[in-house]
């Protein structure tokens, strides 16, 4: 159902044909990179945080990590991950398939600048065995409304 929800959302932008489904899990950055056949950094992982009564979804490059100080400066609170048990009911997708497509109205979507290093990225598509190949322009359009933020740190 979650995969269908994401696919229906992507249909609005003519991107539903980009969804890839796999026989194996793509629930982690490493598994998704192997399934897609790309470097792990190109996997656009979606992390979910609780900010007030909202769920904040931030897409990061696969090798990026949250920078606590930057997050606090941007959102005026410490980063607090959404509990796994609340993901499906509050976002519309279960952990392993969380993506910014077809999400609940209580979600706000952000794209982290760590993604800007790439021309193409691969976010999940609503299930733990799916991904969608998108240019950054396509990602931004499909995530509308969304905003770019700088709340990450990259490996050294």
Buried (B, 14 or more C-beta within 10 A) or exposed (E): EBBEBBBEBBBEBEBBEBBBEBEEBBBBBEBBBBBBEBEBBBBBBBBBBBBEEBBBBBBBBBBBBBBEEBBEEBBEEEBEEBEEEEBBEBBBBBBBBBBBBBBEEEBBBBBBBBBEBBEEBBBBBBBBBBBBBBEBEBBBBBBEEBEEBBBBBBEE
